[in-house]
Amino acid sequence: MTSTDDERRGASRVRGLVELVATVAVAIGAALLIQAVLVKPYRIPSGSMIPTLDIGQRILVNRLDTSPSLGDVVVFHPPAGALLGYEGVCGNGNQGGGHSQACDAPHGGQSSQTYVKRVVGLPGDHLRIIDGKVFRNGKQERGSYIRPCNSGPSTCNFPVQITVPRGDYYMMGDNRGVSDDSRFWGPVPQNWIVGVVFATYWPIGRIGFF
C-alpha cells in the first residue's frame, strides 16, 4: 500500500465525516425551523380543559393557522389580566355576589404566558353565559366536551349580553367550573393566537387528531 492510497482513504474519511456533520446540522436546522414556523409541541399544565385534555397531556399546534373556527382548541397569549386569576374580572354589575357581565374587552396587554382553551365566540358574536354554557347569538352551545359548571353564580352565570369585538376571539376551558378564561380577562386579539391544536401525541393511549 502506498502513501497515496493512505492519503486517499484519509481524505475519504474526512469527506464522510463532513457529510455526516452537514446532514446532522441540516436535520437539526429543519427540526428547529418546523417548530418555529410550522408545528410546536405543548404540555397541558392544568385541568381547565378536562375532559378533552388532561394535565400533562402533550399536544401539537399548527402555527400557520391563526384564524380559528368556532369550537377549535387553540394556544394563545392571554391578556395580562389573566395573571391576576379570578381577581382580574373586568365585568360590571353583580348577581348573587358575582358579576353579571363577562369581560367584553382584553383586560390588559398581551402577556408572555401561553394558554390552551376552546373558541366559543367569534368576532361580532353576541354572547351570554348561563350555568357555564354559552348562548351564542341566541343559540345554546352544545357539546359532549363541556364539563358542568357547579362553582356558583360568580363563575357560571354572566347573563348580561356582550359582543365580541371585531378581530377578537372568545376563549373558554371545557372544565367550566375551574377554568380561568375570557369570562374573567376578556377576548383575545387574533394576533395573540399562536395556532390551532391539531393532534395529541402523549400519553400513548390518548394519541389522536382533532
C-alpha positions in Angstrom: 0.0 0.0 0.0 1.4 3.4 -1.0 1.2 6.7 0.9 -1.0 7.9 -1.9 -3.6 5.2 -1.1 -3.4 6.2 2.6 -4.0 9.8 1.7 -7.0 8.9 -0.5 -8.5 6.8 2.3 -7.9 9.6 4.8 -9.5 12.2 2.5 -12.4 9.9 2.0 -12.9 9.5 5.8 -12.7 13.3 6.2 -15.4 13.8 3.4 -17.6 11.2 5.0 -17.3 12.9 8.4 -18.0 16.3 6.9 -21.1 14.9 5.1 -22.3 13.4 8.4 -21.9 16.6 10.3 -23.6 18.5 7.5 -26.5 16.1 7.4 -27.0 16.3 11.2 -26.8 20.1 11.1 -29.4 20.2 8.3 -31.7 17.8 10.2 -31.4 19.9 13.4 -32.0 23.1 11.5 -35.0 21.7 9.8 -36.4 20.5 13.1 -35.9 23.9 14.6 -37.5 25.6 11.6 -40.5 23.3 11.7 -41.0 24.1 15.4 -40.5 27.8 15.0 -42.7 28.2 11.9 -45.0 25.2 11.3 -45.6 22.9 14.3 -44.9 23.4 18.0 -45.5 20.9 20.9 -47.0 22.0 24.2 -47.7 20.3 27.5 -51.1 20.8 29.3 -50.4 22.4 32.7 -53.8 22.5 34.3 -57.2 20.8 34.5 -59.1 23.6 32.7 -59.6 21.5 29.5 -60.7 18.3 31.2 -62.2 16.1 29.8 -60.8 16.9 26.4 -57.2 17.3 27.6 -55.7 16.0 30.8 -53.0 17.5 32.9 -49.6 16.5 31.4 -51.0 15.6 28.0 -48.9 16.7 25.1 -50.4 18.4 22.0 -49.2 19.7 18.6 -50.1 23.1 17.3 -50.4 24.3 13.7 -48.6 27.7 13.9 -49.8 28.6 10.4 -53.4 28.5 11.4 -54.1 31.7 13.4 -57.7 32.2 12.2 -59.6 29.6 14.2 -63.1 28.4 13.7 -65.8 28.1 16.3 -65.1 25.1 18.6 -61.3 24.9 17.7 -58.9 24.3 20.6 -56.1 26.9 20.4 -52.9 28.0 22.0 -52.6 31.8 22.6 -51.1 34.5 24.7 -53.8 35.8 27.1 -54.2 39.4 28.3 -52.1 40.4 31.3 -55.2 40.4 33.4 -55.1 36.6 33.2 -52.2 36.6 35.6 -54.4 38.1 38.3 -56.7 35.0 38.2 -60.3 35.4 39.1 -59.4 38.8 40.7 -58.9 40.1 37.2 -62.7 40.1 36.5 -63.4 43.2 34.4 -67.2 42.7 34.1 -69.6 45.1 35.9 -72.8 44.8 38.0 -73.5 42.0 40.4 -75.7 38.9 40.5 -75.7 36.8 43.6 -72.4 38.1 44.7 -70.8 37.7 41.3 -70.5 39.7 38.1 -73.5 39.8 35.7 -71.4 40.6 32.7 -68.4 38.7 31.4 -65.4 40.7 30.2 -66.0 42.2 26.8 -62.5 43.6 26.1 -59.0 42.3 26.8 -58.0 43.1 30.4 -54.5 44.4 29.8 -52.0 44.0 27.1 -50.6 40.8 25.7 -48.8 38.6 28.2 -45.9 36.2 27.6 -47.9 33.2 29.0 -49.4 30.6 26.8 -52.9 29.2 27.5 -54.9 26.4 25.9 -58.7 27.0 25.5 -61.6 26.4 23.2 -63.0 29.1 20.9 -66.6 29.7 22.0 -67.2 33.1 20.3 -66.1 34.7 17.0 -65.7 38.4 16.1 -69.0 40.1 16.3 -70.9 37.3 18.1 -73.3 38.2 20.9 -72.7 36.1 24.0 -74.4 35.3 27.3 -73.2 32.6 29.7 -75.7 30.6 31.8 -74.7 27.7 34.0 -71.3 27.7 32.3 -72.8 27.3 28.8 -72.5 29.9 26.1 -75.6 31.3 24.4 -74.2 32.5 21.1 -76.4 34.8 19.0 -79.4 33.3 21.0 -78.5 29.7 20.4 -77.2 27.5 23.3 -73.8 25.9 23.0 -73.9 22.1 22.8 -71.0 19.6 23.1 -70.1 16.5 24.9 -66.8 18.1 25.8 -68.4 20.5 28.3 -67.9 19.6 32.0 -70.8 21.1 34.0 -70.2 24.3 35.9 -71.1 23.9 39.6 -69.0 26.7 41.1 -71.8 29.2 41.7 -73.0 32.4 40.0 -69.7 34.2 40.2 -68.1 31.9 37.7 -71.1 30.1 36.0 -73.6 32.9 35.2 -73.0 36.1 33.2 -76.5 36.8 31.9 -75.8 40.3 30.5 -75.1 40.0 26.8 -71.7 41.1 25.4 -70.4 41.5 21.9 -67.1 40.1 20.9 -65.1 42.9 19.3 -64.0 42.8 15.7 -60.8 40.9 15.3 -61.1 39.1 18.7 -62.0 35.6 19.8 -63.7 34.4 23.0 -61.9 31.5 24.8 -63.2 29.2 27.5 -61.9 26.0 29.0 -64.1 22.8 28.7 -63.9 22.4 32.5 -66.2 25.4 33.0 -66.2 25.4 36.8 -62.4 25.7 37.2 -61.2 27.4 34.0 -59.7 30.8 34.2 -60.7 32.2 30.8 -62.2 35.0 28.7 -65.0 35.4 31.2 -62.5 37.0 33.6 -60.0 38.7 31.4 -61.7 39.2 28.1 -61.4 38.1 24.5 -58.1 37.5 22.7 -57.0 39.5 19.6 -56.2 37.4 16.6 -52.5 38.4 16.5 -52.1 36.9 20.0 -53.1 33.4 18.8 -50.2 31.0 18.4 -52.1 28.4 16.5 -54.8 25.7 16.4 -54.3 22.4 18.1 -54.5 19.5 15.6 -53.2 16.4 17.4 -52.2 14.9 20.8 -49.2 12.6 20.9 -48.8 11.7 24.6 -49.7 9.7 26.5 -49.9 6.8 24.0 -53.4 5.9 25.0 -54.6 9.4 24.0 -52.9 9.7 20.6 -55.2 11.2 18.1 -56.3 14.2 15.9 -58.7 17.0 16.5 
